[in-house]
């Protein structure tokens, strides 16, 4: 069986990650454009999960959908307690928060000058 060696664009990777989050009922999904603001990544995708199992389900869906397109994270963290799960894909980082942790760290406020796009739940 032939493997698909076609690289997908960063925009398609981000759209696939966001679609995966929405399919697993992640809420308050925001894309922050950090291209001119951060030396560590180009984009943050931020969403809220309502529990540890929910955060893990969202994480697994994002990981699985991107892996099917030969896209693997450089780093994965936080799956054990699910308060703040991070999938680092170099060009973009997916942050899955439980509500209290998201409110505490306020990444959108920290990067308040970054262009942002909200996605419907």
SVG drawing of the C-alpha trace seen along z (x, -y; Angstrom):
<svg xmlns="http://www.w3.org/2000/svg" viewBox="-22 -45 34 47">
<polyline fill="none" stroke="black" stroke-width="0.4" points="0.0,0.0 1.3,-3.4 1.7,-6.0 0.6,-9.6 3.7,-11.7 2.0,-14.9 2.7,-17.6 -0.3,-19.5 -0.2,-23.3 -0.2,-24.8 -3.6,-26.2 -5.0,-22.7 -3.3,-21.3 -4.9,-24.1 -8.3,-23.6 -8.1,-19.9 -7.2,-20.4 -10.0,-22.9 -12.5,-20.6 -11.4,-17.7 -11.9,-19.9 -15.4,-20.9 -16.3,-17.3 -15.5,-16.4 -17.5,-19.3 -14.6,-21.5 -16.0,-25.0 -14.8,-28.6 -12.3,-27.7 -10.0,-30.5 -7.1,-30.8 -4.4,-33.4 -2.1,-34.5 1.3,-34.9 3.5,-35.1 4.8,-38.6 4.6,-38.2 6.2,-35.0 9.6,-33.3 8.2,-29.9 5.3,-29.3 3.1,-30.9 -0.4,-30.1 -2.1,-29.0 -5.4,-27.1 -7.1,-27.4 -10.3,-25.5 -12.1,-24.5 -13.0,-20.9 -15.4,-20.3 -13.5,-17.5 -10.4,-15.4 -11.9,-12.7 -13.3,-15.3 -9.8,-17.0 -8.3,-13.6 -10.9,-12.8 -10.3,-16.1 -6.5,-15.5 -6.9,-12.0 -9.1,-13.3 -6.7,-16.0 -3.7,-13.6 -5.4,-10.9 -6.7,-13.1 -3.4,-14.8 -1.5,-11.6 -3.6,-10.2 -2.1,-13.0 1.4,-12.2 1.5,-15.1 2.9,-14.3 3.4,-16.6 6.9,-17.5 5.7,-17.5 2.6,-16.3 2.0,-17.3 -0.8,-17.3 -2.8,-14.3 -2.6,-12.8 -4.6,-15.4 -6.2,-17.1 -6.3,-20.6 -4.1,-21.9 -3.2,-19.6 -0.7,-20.8 0.0,-19.4 3.0,-21.2 3.2,-20.9 6.0,-23.5 4.1,-25.9 1.0,-25.8 0.3,-24.7 -3.0,-23.3 -4.1,-24.2 -6.9,-22.3 -8.0,-23.8 -10.5,-23.0 -12.5,-26.2 -10.8,-27.2 -7.3,-26.7 -8.1,-28.6 -9.5,-31.5 -6.4,-31.4 -3.8,-31.6 -5.7,-33.8 -3.6,-33.2 -5.9,-35.4 -5.2,-38.3 -1.4,-37.6 -1.4,-37.7 -4.1,-40.4 -2.6,-42.2 -2.6,-39.1 -5.2,-38.8 -7.8,-36.2 -10.6,-34.2 -13.3,-32.5 -15.0,-29.3 -18.6,-28.3 -19.2,-25.5"/>
</svg>
